[in-house]
């Protein structure tokens, strides 16, 4: 291919991606750099003037703001539980659904449907379940443990948030794992069955190693969404009771829009959240990619 033809091909490719790239730069990249700049100021989001304060916003967030530190700790606990439970349940459901012959499509639809709803709407539905349905079931069946203060008690509120998040997110990961399981060579399964391998042995030594790249993606997606969780907590508890279930994203939003409109300070917290997600994600990808090679 001549130099002129190569240039024309490059120009045509750039012209093809230019509209999408322009939107991405204007609405994602530019605001991100703007957030870094405003995190070094005391801007309140309204006044056209502001004062540079350097790294004092970051120091205040990490050292002098107990609510933000508490939100970080609660978010980390939520992230650990979600990564383990969401991927474990999704993988289990994928394995079970793949064993079905005639009803695969039905079960896929049932488990994936919650993902099509907003978690805000799902949160309102689950508020009704926790406050009306479960107490009625407990009264009618004698299962008194169902009649708890699922939203008003901190330890039960955390469980309620996990249930809502799992209900809304497991189906999406399940579809990813189903797609990976369908790509496992059938000849390997048949050979293992001929050699006398049990169902668990085929899953443990053939299916799971073969879908490890999909597990890397599943953990990656769960980490990102869990660190940035907002709608599930906002719809279900609003960060309460008190601030016992406040996550980082909710703390940032309240700082920027509900309290003193400290937009610069909230931007500093957002940058800290970004750095946390980036560091944890890079570590996760490095570790799991290495395991993929070993597998």
C-alpha atoms as an extended CHARMM CRD file, in Angstrom:
* protein
*
       295  EXT
         1         1  UNK       CA              0.0000000000        0.0000000000        0.0000000000  PROA      1               0.0000000000
         2         2  UNK       CA              1.3850000000        3.3950000000       -1.0360000000  PROA      2               0.0000000000
         3         3  UNK       CA              1.9400000000        6.2940000000        1.3690000000  PROA      3               0.0000000000
         4         4  UNK       CA             -0.9420000000        8.2510000000       -0.1150000000  PROA      4               0.0000000000
         5         5  UNK       CA             -3.3140000000        5.3110000000        0.3140000000  PROA      5               0.0000000000
         6         6  UNK       CA             -2.2090000000        4.8650000000        3.9230000000  PROA      6               0.0000000000
         7         7  UNK       CA             -2.8390000000        8.5500000000        4.6340000000  PROA      7               0.0000000000
         8         8  UNK       CA             -6.2820000000        8.3710000000        3.0650000000  PROA      8               0.0000000000
         9         9  UNK       CA             -7.1210000000        5.3140000000        5.1380000000  PROA      9               0.0000000000
        10        10  UNK       CA             -5.9810000000        7.0360000000        8.3550000000  PROA      10              0.0000000000
        11        11  UNK       CA             -7.9530000000       10.1810000000        7.4710000000  PROA      11              0.0000000000
        12        12  UNK       CA            -11.0890000000        8.1540000000        6.7470000000  PROA      12              0.0000000000
        13        13  UNK       CA            -10.7600000000        6.2760000000       10.0420000000  PROA      13              0.0000000000
        14        14  UNK       CA            -10.2730000000        9.5170000000       11.9720000000  PROA      14              0.0000000000
        15        15  UNK       CA            -13.2810000000       11.0480000000       10.2410000000  PROA      15              0.0000000000
        16        16  UNK       CA            -15.3260000000        8.0030000000       11.1830000000  PROA      16              0.0000000000
        17        17  UNK       CA            -14.4940000000        8.2060000000       14.9130000000  PROA      17              0.0000000000
        18        18  UNK       CA            -14.3660000000       12.0130000000       15.1300000000  PROA      18              0.0000000000
        19        19  UNK       CA            -18.0280000000       12.5940000000       16.1640000000  PROA      19              0.0000000000
        20        20  UNK       CA            -17.9290000000       10.0610000000       19.0090000000  PROA      20              0.0000000000
        21        21  UNK       CA            -14.4330000000       11.1500000000       20.0340000000  PROA      21              0.0000000000
        22        22  UNK       CA            -15.5380000000       14.7910000000       20.1130000000  PROA      22              0.0000000000
        23        23  UNK       CA            -18.4450000000       14.0360000000       22.4380000000  PROA      23              0.0000000000
        24        24  UNK       CA            -16.1630000000       11.9580000000       24.6620000000  PROA      24              0.0000000000
        25        25  UNK       CA            -13.5730000000       14.7170000000       24.9110000000  PROA      25              0.0000000000
        26        26  UNK       CA            -16.1100000000       17.4890000000       25.5250000000  PROA      26              0.0000000000
        27        27  UNK       CA            -18.3530000000       15.6870000000       28.0050000000  PROA      27              0.0000000000
        28        28  UNK       CA            -15.8770000000       13.3250000000       29.7420000000  PROA      28              0.0000000000
        29        29  UNK       CA            -12.2140000000       14.2830000000       29.3600000000  PROA      29              0.0000000000
        30        30  UNK       CA            -12.6300000000       18.0610000000       29.6820000000  PROA      30              0.0000000000
        31        31  UNK       CA            -14.8680000000       17.8680000000       32.8010000000  PROA      31              0.0000000000
        32        32  UNK       CA            -12.3910000000       15.4320000000       34.3520000000  PROA      32              0.0000000000
        33        33  UNK       CA             -9.5270000000       17.8980000000       33.9710000000  PROA      33              0.0000000000
        34        34  UNK       CA            -11.8440000000       20.6570000000       35.1660000000  PROA      34              0.0000000000
        35        35  UNK       CA            -12.6010000000       18.6110000000       38.2920000000  PROA      35              0.0000000000
        36        36  UNK       CA             -8.8840000000       18.2850000000       39.0240000000  PROA      36              0.0000000000
        37        37  UNK       CA             -8.4870000000       22.0450000000       38.7040000000  PROA      37              0.0000000000
        38        38  UNK       CA            -11.5000000000       22.8920000000       40.8830000000  PROA      38              0.0000000000
        39        39  UNK       CA            -10.3470000000       20.4250000000       43.5360000000  PROA      39              0.0000000000
        40        40  UNK       CA             -7.5170000000       22.8650000000       44.2420000000  PROA      40              0.0000000000
        41        41  UNK       CA             -9.9070000000       25.7800000000       44.8540000000  PROA      41              0.0000000000
        42        42  UNK       CA            -12.6130000000       26.8300000000       47.3160000000  PROA      42              0.0000000000
        43        43  UNK       CA            -15.2260000000       27.3400000000       44.5680000000  PROA      43              0.0000000000
        44        44  UNK       CA            -18.8090000000       26.8830000000       45.7250000000  PROA      44              0.0000000000
        45        45  UNK       CA            -20.1920000000       26.0610000000       42.2810000000  PROA      45              0.0000000000
        46        46  UNK       CA            -22.0840000000       29.3650000000       42.0060000000  PROA      46              0.0000000000
        47        47  UNK       CA            -19.7730000000       32.3580000000       42.2920000000  PROA      47              0.0000000000
        48        48  UNK       CA            -17.6480000000       33.2040000000       39.2490000000  PROA      48              0.0000000000
        49        49  UNK       CA            -14.6630000000       33.8900000000       41.5060000000  PROA      49              0.0000000000
        50        50  UNK       CA            -12.7540000000       31.4550000000       43.6610000000  PROA      50              0.0000000000
        51        51  UNK       CA             -9.5050000000       31.1710000000       45.5820000000  PROA      51              0.0000000000
        52        52  UNK       CA             -6.7230000000       28.6520000000       45.0980000000  PROA      52              0.0000000000
        53        53  UNK       CA             -6.1770000000       26.5480000000       48.2200000000  PROA      53              0.0000000000
        54        54  UNK       CA             -3.7480000000       23.9340000000       46.9330000000  PROA      54              0.0000000000
        55        55  UNK       CA             -3.9340000000       20.5090000000       48.5450000000  PROA      55              0.0000000000
        56        56  UNK       CA             -5.8110000000       21.6760000000       51.6450000000  PROA      56              0.0000000000
        57        57  UNK       CA             -9.0560000000       20.1060000000       50.3660000000  PROA      57              0.0000000000
        58        58  UNK       CA             -7.3610000000       16.7160000000       50.1400000000  PROA      58              0.0000000000
        59        59  UNK       CA             -5.8360000000       17.0540000000       53.5890000000  PROA      59              0.0000000000
        60        60  UNK       CA             -9.1880000000       18.0520000000       55.0730000000  PROA      60              0.0000000000
        61        61  UNK       CA            -10.9560000000       15.0970000000       53.4290000000  PROA      61              0.0000000000
        62        62  UNK       CA             -8.4670000000       12.4890000000       54.6160000000  PROA      62              0.0000000000
        63        63  UNK       CA             -7.5490000000       13.9280000000       58.0100000000  PROA      63              0.0000000000
        64        64  UNK       CA            -10.2470000000       16.2660000000       59.2700000000  PROA      64              0.0000000000
        65        65  UNK       CA            -13.4910000000       14.8450000000       57.8460000000  PROA      65              0.0000000000
        66        66  UNK       CA            -14.6520000000       11.8370000000       59.9110000000  PROA      66              0.0000000000
        67        67  UNK       CA            -17.7890000000       11.4270000000       57.7970000000  PROA      67              0.0000000000
        68        68  UNK       CA            -15.7590000000       10.9750000000       54.6260000000  PROA      68              0.0000000000
        69        69  UNK       CA            -13.4440000000        8.4640000000       56.2800000000  PROA      69              0.0000000000
        70        70  UNK       CA            -16.4840000000        6.5610000000       57.5830000000  PROA      70              0.0000000000
        71        71  UNK       CA            -17.9630000000        6.6010000000       54.0610000000  PROA      71              0.0000000000
        72        72  UNK       CA            -14.7180000000        5.1440000000       52.6860000000  PROA      72              0.0000000000
        73        73  UNK       CA            -14.7420000000        2.3250000000       55.2330000000  PROA      73              0.0000000000
        74        74  UNK       CA            -18.4080000000        1.5310000000       54.5940000000  PROA      74              0.0000000000
        75        75  UNK       CA            -17.8390000000        1.5810000000       50.8320000000  PROA      75              0.0000000000
        76        76  UNK       CA            -14.8690000000       -0.7720000000       51.1380000000  PROA      76              0.0000000000
        77        77  UNK       CA            -16.9810000000       -3.2070000000       53.1600000000  PROA      77              0.0000000000
        78        78  UNK       CA            -19.7050000000       -2.9690000000       50.5260000000  PROA      78              0.0000000000
        79        79  UNK       CA            -17.1850000000       -3.5060000000       47.6950000000  PROA      79              0.0000000000
        80        80  UNK       CA            -15.7170000000       -6.6500000000       49.2680000000  PROA      80              0.0000000000
        81        81  UNK       CA            -19.1620000000       -8.1670000000       49.8510000000  PROA      81              0.0000000000
        82        82  UNK       CA            -20.3810000000       -7.2950000000       46.3620000000  PROA      82              0.0000000000
        83        83  UNK       CA            -17.3030000000       -8.6270000000       44.5510000000  PROA      83              0.0000000000
        84        84  UNK       CA            -17.5640000000      -11.9720000000       46.3400000000  PROA      84              0.0000000000
        85        85  UNK       CA            -21.3440000000      -12.3770000000       46.4030000000  PROA      85              0.0000000000
        86        86  UNK       CA            -22.2610000000      -10.9280000000       43.0030000000  PROA      86              0.0000000000
        87        87  UNK       CA            -19.6670000000      -12.9170000000       41.0740000000  PROA      87              0.0000000000
        88        88  UNK       CA            -20.2630000000      -16.0690000000       43.1060000000  PROA      88              0.0000000000
        89        89  UNK       CA            -24.0400000000      -15.9630000000       42.6790000000  PROA      89              0.0000000000
        90        90  UNK       CA            -23.8130000000      -15.0000000000       39.0000000000  PROA      90              0.0000000000
        91        91  UNK       CA            -21.4020000000      -17.8290000000       38.2520000000  PROA      91              0.0000000000
        92        92  UNK       CA            -23.5500000000      -20.3250000000       40.1540000000  PROA      92              0.0000000000
        93        93  UNK       CA            -26.6820000000      -19.2370000000       38.3040000000  PROA      93              0.0000000000
        94        94  UNK       CA            -24.8450000000      -19.4330000000       34.9770000000  PROA      94              0.0000000000
        95        95  UNK       CA            -23.7520000000      -23.0020000000       35.6990000000  PROA      95              0.0000000000
        96        96  UNK       CA            -27.2690000000      -23.9750000000       36.7720000000  PROA      96              0.0000000000
        97        97  UNK       CA            -28.9800000000      -22.3200000000       33.8050000000  PROA      97              0.0000000000
        98        98  UNK       CA            -26.5840000000      -23.9910000000       31.3720000000  PROA      98              0.0000000000
        99        99  UNK       CA            -27.6430000000      -27.3880000000       32.7260000000  PROA      99              0.0000000000
       100       100  UNK       CA            -31.2250000000      -26.7160000000       31.6130000000  PROA      100             0.0000000000
       101       101  UNK       CA            -32.2320000000      -27.8710000000       28.1570000000  PROA      101             0.0000000000
       102       102  UNK       CA            -35.6630000000      -26.4610000000       27.3540000000  PROA      102             0.0000000000
       103       103  UNK       CA            -35.9780000000      -23.5580000000       29.7870000000  PROA      103             0.0000000000
       104       104  UNK       CA            -32.6550000000      -21.7470000000       29.3310000000  PROA      104             0.0000000000
       105       105  UNK       CA            -34.2070000000      -18.7070000000       27.6780000000  PROA      105             0.0000000000
       106       106  UNK       CA            -36.8930000000      -18.4200000000       30.3570000000  PROA      106             0.0000000000
       107       107  UNK       CA            -34.4160000000      -18.4410000000       33.2440000000  PROA      107             0.0000000000
       108       108  UNK       CA            -32.0750000000      -16.0210000000       31.4780000000  PROA      108             0.0000000000
       109       109  UNK       CA            -34.9610000000      -13.6030000000       31.0380000000  PROA      109             0.0000000000
       110       110  UNK       CA            -36.1150000000      -13.9540000000       34.6480000000  PROA      110             0.0000000000
       111       111  UNK       CA            -32.6780000000      -13.3210000000       36.1400000000  PROA      111             0.0000000000
       112       112  UNK       CA            -31.7260000000      -10.5610000000       33.6790000000  PROA      112             0.0000000000
       113       113  UNK       CA            -34.9780000000       -8.5680000000       33.9100000000  PROA      113             0.0000000000
       114       114  UNK       CA            -34.0310000000       -6.6360000000       37.1120000000  PROA      114             0.0000000000
       115       115  UNK       CA            -30.9950000000       -5.2540000000       35.2840000000  PROA      115             0.0000000000
       116       116  UNK       CA            -33.3550000000       -3.5030000000       32.8710000000  PROA      116             0.0000000000
       117       117  UNK       CA            -34.9090000000       -1.4620000000       35.6790000000  PROA      117             0.0000000000
       118       118  UNK       CA            -33.3850000000        1.5780000000       37.3150000000  PROA      118             0.0000000000
       119       119  UNK       CA            -32.1450000000        0.8660000000       40.8310000000  PROA      119             0.0000000000
       120       120  UNK       CA            -34.0200000000        3.9920000000       41.9370000000  PROA      120             0.0000000000
       121       121  UNK       CA            -37.2770000000        2.3050000000       40.9230000000  PROA      121             0.0000000000
       122       122  UNK       CA            -36.0310000000       -0.9960000000       42.2920000000  PROA      122             0.0000000000
       123       123  UNK       CA            -35.1680000000        0.7350000000       45.5630000000  PROA      123             0.0000000000
       124       124  UNK       CA            -38.7260000000        2.0230000000       45.9640000000  PROA      124             0.0000000000
       125       125  UNK       CA            -40.0310000000       -1.4770000000       45.2520000000  PROA      125             0.0000000000
       126       126  UNK       CA            -37.7520000000       -2.9830000000       47.8760000000  PROA      126             0.0000000000
       127       127  UNK       CA            -38.6850000000       -0.3230000000       50.4290000000  PROA      127             0.0000000000
       128       128  UNK       CA            -42.2740000000       -1.5630000000       50.0670000000  PROA      128             0.0000000000
       129       129  UNK       CA            -41.0790000000       -5.1710000000       50.4030000000  PROA      129             0.0000000000
       130       130  UNK       CA            -39.0400000000       -4.4720000000       53.5300000000  PROA      130             0.0000000000
       131       131  UNK       CA            -41.6490000000       -2.3190000000       55.2570000000  PROA      131             0.0000000000
       132       132  UNK       CA            -44.9180000000       -3.9870000000       54.1880000000  PROA      132             0.0000000000
       133       133  UNK       CA            -44.4550000000       -7.3940000000       52.5750000000  PROA      133             0.0000000000
       134       134  UNK       CA            -41.9370000000       -9.0230000000       54.9120000000  PROA      134             0.0000000000
       135       135  UNK       CA            -43.7890000000       -8.0000000000       58.1370000000  PROA      135             0.0000000000
       136       136  UNK       CA            -47.0120000000       -9.4010000000       56.6590000000  PROA      136             0.0000000000
       137       137  UNK       CA            -45.2780000000      -12.6730000000       55.7630000000  PROA      137             0.0000000000
       138       138  UNK       CA            -43.7620000000      -12.8500000000       59.2450000000  PROA      138             0.0000000000
       139       139  UNK       CA            -47.1660000000      -12.3170000000       60.8280000000  PROA      139             0.0000000000
       140       140  UNK       CA            -48.8520000000      -14.9360000000       58.6690000000  PROA      140             0.0000000000
       141       141  UNK       CA            -46.1810000000      -17.6330000000       58.8310000000  PROA      141             0.0000000000
       142       142  UNK       CA            -44.6030000000      -17.0970000000       62.2260000000  PROA      142             0.0000000000
       143       143  UNK       CA            -41.1910000000      -16.4020000000       60.6960000000  PROA      143             0.0000000000
       144       144  UNK       CA            -40.5020000000      -13.5550000000       63.1020000000  PROA      144             0.0000000000
       145       145  UNK       CA            -36.9560000000      -13.0380000000       61.8730000000  PROA      145             0.0000000000
       146       146  UNK       CA            -38.4080000000      -11.4930000000       58.6960000000  PROA      146             0.0000000000
       147       147  UNK       CA            -40.0060000000       -8.7070000000       60.7160000000  PROA      147             0.0000000000
       148       148  UNK       CA            -36.9110000000       -6.5720000000       61.2580000000  PROA      148             0.0000000000
       149       149  UNK       CA            -36.1480000000       -2.9000000000       60.9030000000  PROA      149             0.0000000000
       150       150  UNK       CA            -34.5150000000       -3.5050000000       57.5470000000  PROA      150             0.0000000000
       151       151  UNK       CA            -34.0610000000        0.1950000000       56.8150000000  PROA      151             0.0000000000
       152       152  UNK       CA            -33.9440000000        1.7520000000       60.2780000000  PROA      152             0.0000000000
       153       153  UNK       CA            -31.2840000000       -0.4940000000       61.8570000000  PROA      153             0.0000000000
       154       154  UNK       CA            -27.6920000000       -0.0620000000       60.5390000000  PROA      154             0.0000000000
       155       155  UNK       CA            -26.7410000000       -3.7660000000       60.4470000000  PROA      155             0.0000000000
       156       156  UNK       CA            -29.9670000000       -4.7080000000       58.6700000000  PROA      156             0.0000000000
       157       157  UNK       CA            -29.7320000000       -1.6690000000       56.3860000000  PROA      157             0.0000000000
       158       158  UNK       CA            -26.4210000000       -2.9530000000       55.0530000000  PROA      158             0.0000000000
       159       159  UNK       CA            -28.0020000000       -6.3290000000       54.2970000000  PROA      159             0.0000000000
       160       160  UNK       CA            -30.9290000000       -4.5850000000       52.5980000000  PROA      160             0.0000000000
       161       161  UNK       CA            -28.5650000000       -2.5790000000       50.3870000000  PROA      161             0.0000000000
       162       162  UNK       CA            -26.7010000000       -5.7470000000       49.4400000000  PROA      162             0.0000000000
       163       163  UNK       CA            -29.9470000000       -7.5200000000       48.5560000000  PROA      163             0.0000000000
       164       164  UNK       CA            -31.0910000000       -4.6630000000       46.3370000000  PROA      164             0.0000000000
       165       165  UNK       CA            -27.7060000000       -4.3830000000       44.6090000000  PROA      165             0.0000000000
       166       166  UNK       CA            -27.4490000000       -8.1320000000       44.0330000000  PROA      166             0.0000000000
       167       167  UNK       CA            -31.0050000000       -8.2650000000       42.7230000000  PROA      167             0.0000000000
       168       168  UNK       CA            -30.1960000000       -5.5510000000       40.2060000000  PROA      168             0.0000000000
       169       169  UNK       CA            -26.7160000000       -6.6640000000       39.1310000000  PROA      169             0.0000000000
       170       170  UNK       CA            -26.4120000000      -10.4440000000       39.2560000000  PROA      170             0.0000000000
       171       171  UNK       CA            -28.3070000000      -11.0000000000       36.0110000000  PROA      171             0.0000000000
       172       172  UNK       CA            -25.8860000000       -8.9400000000       33.9390000000  PROA      172             0.0000000000
       173       173  UNK       CA            -22.8430000000      -10.8810000000       35.1370000000  PROA      173             0.0000000000
       174       174  UNK       CA            -24.7510000000      -14.1330000000       34.7310000000  PROA      174             0.0000000000
       175       175  UNK       CA            -25.1640000000      -13.4320000000       31.0120000000  PROA      175             0.0000000000
       176       176  UNK       CA            -21.4120000000      -12.7880000000       30.7000000000  PROA      176             0.0000000000
       177       177  UNK       CA            -20.5980000000      -16.0790000000       32.4090000000  PROA      177             0.0000000000
       178       178  UNK       CA            -23.1710000000      -17.9590000000       30.3180000000  PROA      178             0.0000000000
       179       179  UNK       CA            -21.5310000000      -16.6430000000       27.1460000000  PROA      179             0.0000000000
       180       180  UNK       CA            -18.1300000000      -17.7830000000       28.4340000000  PROA      180             0.0000000000
       181       181  UNK       CA            -19.4370000000      -21.2380000000       29.3830000000  PROA      181             0.0000000000
       182       182  UNK       CA            -20.9190000000      -21.6930000000       25.9270000000  PROA      182             0.0000000000
       183       183  UNK       CA            -17.4480000000      -21.1810000000       24.4280000000  PROA      183             0.0000000000
       184       184  UNK       CA            -15.9580000000      -24.0510000000       26.4380000000  PROA      184             0.0000000000
       185       185  UNK       CA            -15.1030000000      -26.8350000000       24.0090000000  PROA      185             0.0000000000
       186       186  UNK       CA            -17.6320000000      -29.6170000000       24.1560000000  PROA      186             0.0000000000
       187       187  UNK       CA            -14.9550000000      -32.1520000000       23.1860000000  PROA      187             0.0000000000
       188       188  UNK       CA            -13.1020000000      -31.4190000000       26.4450000000  PROA      188             0.0000000000
       189       189  UNK       CA            -16.2480000000      -32.0810000000       28.4580000000  PROA      189             0.0000000000
       190       190  UNK       CA            -16.9420000000      -35.2890000000       26.5440000000  PROA      190             0.0000000000
       191       191  UNK       CA            -13.3710000000      -36.4890000000       27.0100000000  PROA      191             0.0000000000
       192       192  UNK       CA            -13.5280000000      -35.7900000000       30.7500000000  PROA      192             0.0000000000
       193       193  UNK       CA            -16.8560000000      -37.6320000000       31.0090000000  PROA      193             0.0000000000
       194       194  UNK       CA            -15.3980000000      -40.6460000000       29.1950000000  PROA      194             0.0000000000
       195       195  UNK       CA            -12.4640000000      -40.6320000000       31.6380000000  PROA      195             0.0000000000
       196       196  UNK       CA            -14.9450000000      -40.8110000000       34.5180000000  PROA      196             0.0000000000
       197       197  UNK       CA            -14.7800000000      -37.2180000000       35.7540000000  PROA      197             0.0000000000
       198       198  UNK       CA            -17.6850000000      -36.1240000000       37.9260000000  PROA      198             0.0000000000
       199       199  UNK       CA            -19.7350000000      -32.9970000000       37.2830000000  PROA      199             0.0000000000
       200       200  UNK       CA            -17.8610000000      -31.0990000000       40.0040000000  PROA      200             0.0000000000
       201       201  UNK       CA            -14.4820000000      -32.1870000000       38.6200000000  PROA      201             0.0000000000
       202       202  UNK       CA            -15.4140000000      -31.0390000000       35.1230000000  PROA      202             0.0000000000
       203       203  UNK       CA            -16.5110000000      -27.6850000000       36.5270000000  PROA      203             0.0000000000
       204       204  UNK       CA            -13.4640000000      -27.2920000000       38.7550000000  PROA      204             0.0000000000
       205       205  UNK       CA            -10.7580000000      -28.3820000000       36.3250000000  PROA      205             0.0000000000
       206       206  UNK       CA            -12.2280000000      -27.5760000000       32.9020000000  PROA      206             0.0000000000
       207       207  UNK       CA            -15.0310000000      -25.0220000000       32.9360000000  PROA      207             0.0000000000
       208       208  UNK       CA            -13.6770000000      -22.5740000000       35.5420000000  PROA      208             0.0000000000
       209       209  UNK       CA            -10.1120000000      -22.3710000000       34.1290000000  PROA      209             0.0000000000
       210       210  UNK       CA            -11.5210000000      -21.9060000000       30.6270000000  PROA      210             0.0000000000
       211       211  UNK       CA            -13.7380000000      -18.9800000000       31.6480000000  PROA      211             0.0000000000
       212       212  UNK       CA            -11.1230000000      -17.2040000000       33.7700000000  PROA      212             0.0000000000
       213       213  UNK       CA            -10.9600000000      -14.2230000000       31.3420000000  PROA      213             0.0000000000
       214       214  UNK       CA            -14.7080000000      -13.7350000000       31.8570000000  PROA      214             0.0000000000
       215       215  UNK       CA            -14.1570000000      -13.8480000000       35.6170000000  PROA      215             0.0000000000
       216       216  UNK       CA            -11.5530000000      -11.0940000000       35.2310000000  PROA      216             0.0000000000
       217       217  UNK       CA            -14.1370000000       -8.9760000000       33.4290000000  PROA      217             0.0000000000
       218       218  UNK       CA            -16.7960000000       -9.7820000000       36.0320000000  PROA      218             0.0000000000
       219       219  UNK       CA            -14.6010000000       -8.7300000000       38.9510000000  PROA      219             0.0000000000
       220       220  UNK       CA            -13.5220000000       -5.6140000000       37.0310000000  PROA      220             0.0000000000
       221       221  UNK       CA            -17.1210000000       -4.5580000000       36.3950000000  PROA      221             0.0000000000
       222       222  UNK       CA            -18.1850000000       -5.2930000000       39.9690000000  PROA      222             0.0000000000
       223       223  UNK       CA            -15.3100000000       -3.2970000000       41.4460000000  PROA      223             0.0000000000
       224       224  UNK       CA            -16.0940000000       -0.2370000000       39.3670000000  PROA      224             0.0000000000
       225       225  UNK       CA            -19.8370000000       -0.2640000000       39.9810000000  PROA      225             0.0000000000
       226       226  UNK       CA            -19.4560000000       -1.0280000000       43.7040000000  PROA      226             0.0000000000
       227       227  UNK       CA            -17.0490000000        1.8140000000       44.3930000000  PROA      227             0.0000000000
       228       228  UNK       CA            -19.3640000000        4.2230000000       42.5590000000  PROA      228             0.0000000000
       229       229  UNK       CA            -22.6140000000        2.9420000000       44.0780000000  PROA      229             0.0000000000
       230       230  UNK       CA            -25.1190000000        5.7290000000       44.6380000000  PROA      230             0.0000000000
       231       231  UNK       CA            -28.6410000000        5.0170000000       43.4220000000  PROA      231             0.0000000000
       232       232  UNK       CA            -29.2360000000        1.8670000000       45.4620000000  PROA      232             0.0000000000
       233       233  UNK       CA            -28.2190000000        3.5400000000       48.7300000000  PROA      233             0.0000000000
       234       234  UNK       CA            -30.0010000000        6.7810000000       47.8900000000  PROA      234             0.0000000000
       235       235  UNK       CA            -33.2980000000        5.0470000000       47.0480000000  PROA      235             0.0000000000
       236       236  UNK       CA            -33.2490000000        2.6100000000       49.9530000000  PROA      236             0.0000000000
       237       237  UNK       CA            -31.7810000000        4.4320000000       52.9650000000  PROA      237             0.0000000000
       238       238  UNK       CA            -30.5500000000        7.8270000000       51.7740000000  PROA      238             0.0000000000
       239       239  UNK       CA            -27.3570000000        7.1070000000       53.6940000000  PROA      239             0.0000000000
       240       240  UNK       CA            -29.2040000000        6.5730000000       56.9600000000  PROA      240             0.0000000000
       241       241  UNK       CA            -30.0600000000        5.9150000000       59.6140000000  PROA      241             0.0000000000
       242       242  UNK       CA            -27.9450000000        8.9410000000       60.4010000000  PROA      242             0.0000000000
       243       243  UNK       CA            -24.8680000000        8.4530000000       58.2170000000  PROA      243             0.0000000000
       244       244  UNK       CA            -24.3780000000        4.7670000000       58.9790000000  PROA      244             0.0000000000
       245       245  UNK       CA            -24.8650000000        3.6180000000       55.3630000000  PROA      245             0.0000000000
       246       246  UNK       CA            -23.4170000000        6.6160000000       53.5550000000  PROA      246             0.0000000000
       247       247  UNK       CA            -21.1630000000        5.6840000000       50.6460000000  PROA      247             0.0000000000
       248       248  UNK       CA            -18.4740000000        7.8450000000       49.0500000000  PROA      248             0.0000000000
       249       249  UNK       CA            -20.5780000000        8.9560000000       46.0800000000  PROA      249             0.0000000000
       250       250  UNK       CA            -23.4370000000       10.0220000000       48.3570000000  PROA      250             0.0000000000
       251       251  UNK       CA            -21.0430000000       11.9160000000       50.6210000000  PROA      251             0.0000000000
       252       252  UNK       CA            -19.6360000000       13.7560000000       47.6080000000  PROA      252             0.0000000000
       253       253  UNK       CA            -23.0800000000       14.6480000000       46.2730000000  PROA      253             0.0000000000
       254       254  UNK       CA            -24.2270000000       15.9930000000       49.6360000000  PROA      254             0.0000000000
       255       255  UNK       CA            -21.0560000000       18.0370000000       50.0150000000  PROA      255             0.0000000000
       256       256  UNK       CA            -21.4990000000       19.6080000000       46.5910000000  PROA      256             0.0000000000
       257       257  UNK       CA            -25.2600000000       20.1530000000       46.4440000000  PROA      257             0.0000000000
       258       258  UNK       CA            -26.9030000000       19.7480000000       49.8620000000  PROA      258             0.0000000000
       259       259  UNK       CA            -24.7310000000       21.4000000000       52.5000000000  PROA      259             0.0000000000
       260       260  UNK       CA            -22.5080000000       24.4300000000       51.9330000000  PROA      260             0.0000000000
       261       261  UNK       CA            -22.1500000000       23.9240000000       48.1710000000  PROA      261             0.0000000000
       262       262  UNK       CA            -18.4250000000       23.3010000000       48.5870000000  PROA      262             0.0000000000
       263       263  UNK       CA            -17.9150000000       22.2780000000       44.9950000000  PROA      263             0.0000000000
       264       264  UNK       CA            -14.1200000000       22.4640000000       45.1530000000  PROA      264             0.0000000000
       265       265  UNK       CA            -14.0210000000       20.2940000000       48.2590000000  PROA      265             0.0000000000
       266       266  UNK       CA            -16.4200000000       17.7900000000       46.6840000000  PROA      266             0.0000000000
       267       267  UNK       CA            -14.2200000000       17.7030000000       43.5730000000  PROA      267             0.0000000000
       268       268  UNK       CA            -11.2340000000       16.7810000000       45.7460000000  PROA      268             0.0000000000
       269       269  UNK       CA            -13.2250000000       13.8930000000       47.2120000000  PROA      269             0.0000000000
       270       270  UNK       CA            -14.2180000000       12.8050000000       43.7060000000  PROA      270             0.0000000000
       271       271  UNK       CA            -10.5670000000       12.7650000000       42.6350000000  PROA      271             0.0000000000
       272       272  UNK       CA             -9.7140000000       10.6490000000       45.6830000000  PROA      272             0.0000000000
       273       273  UNK       CA            -12.4730000000        8.2230000000       44.7090000000  PROA      273             0.0000000000
       274       274  UNK       CA            -11.0900000000        8.0640000000       41.1740000000  PROA      274             0.0000000000
       275       275  UNK       CA             -7.5930000000        7.3120000000       42.4770000000  PROA      275             0.0000000000
       276       276  UNK       CA             -8.9280000000        4.5880000000       44.7680000000  PROA      276             0.0000000000
       277       277  UNK       CA            -10.8430000000        2.9100000000       41.9460000000  PROA      277             0.0000000000
       278       278  UNK       CA             -7.8850000000        3.1790000000       39.5660000000  PROA      278             0.0000000000
       279       279  UNK       CA             -5.3580000000        1.7080000000       42.0190000000  PROA      279             0.0000000000
       280       280  UNK       CA             -7.6010000000       -1.1850000000       43.0940000000  PROA      280             0.0000000000
       281       281  UNK       CA             -8.6050000000       -1.9260000000       39.4900000000  PROA      281             0.0000000000
       282       282  UNK       CA             -5.0120000000       -1.9320000000       38.2160000000  PROA      282             0.0000000000
       283       283  UNK       CA             -3.9850000000       -4.3120000000       40.9980000000  PROA      283             0.0000000000
       284       284  UNK       CA             -6.9600000000       -6.5780000000       40.2850000000  PROA      284             0.0000000000
       285       285  UNK       CA             -6.2670000000       -6.6670000000       36.5320000000  PROA      285             0.0000000000
       286       286  UNK       CA             -2.5500000000       -7.3510000000       37.0540000000  PROA      286             0.0000000000
       287       287  UNK       CA             -3.1980000000      -10.2020000000       39.4840000000  PROA      287             0.0000000000
       288       288  UNK       CA             -5.9900000000      -11.8440000000       37.4950000000  PROA      288             0.0000000000
       289       289  UNK       CA             -4.2410000000      -11.4570000000       34.1410000000  PROA      289             0.0000000000
       290       290  UNK       CA             -1.2510000000      -13.2580000000       35.6320000000  PROA      290             0.0000000000
       291       291  UNK       CA             -3.5650000000      -16.0220000000       36.8360000000  PROA      291             0.0000000000
       292       292  UNK       CA             -5.0690000000      -16.2570000000       33.3490000000  PROA      292             0.0000000000
       293       293  UNK       CA             -1.6390000000      -17.0170000000       31.9000000000  PROA      293             0.0000000000
       294       294  UNK       CA             -0.9810000000      -19.6230000000       34.5750000000  PROA      294             0.0000000000
       295       295  UNK       CA             -4.3800000000      -21.2320000000       33.9910000000  PROA      295             0.0000000000
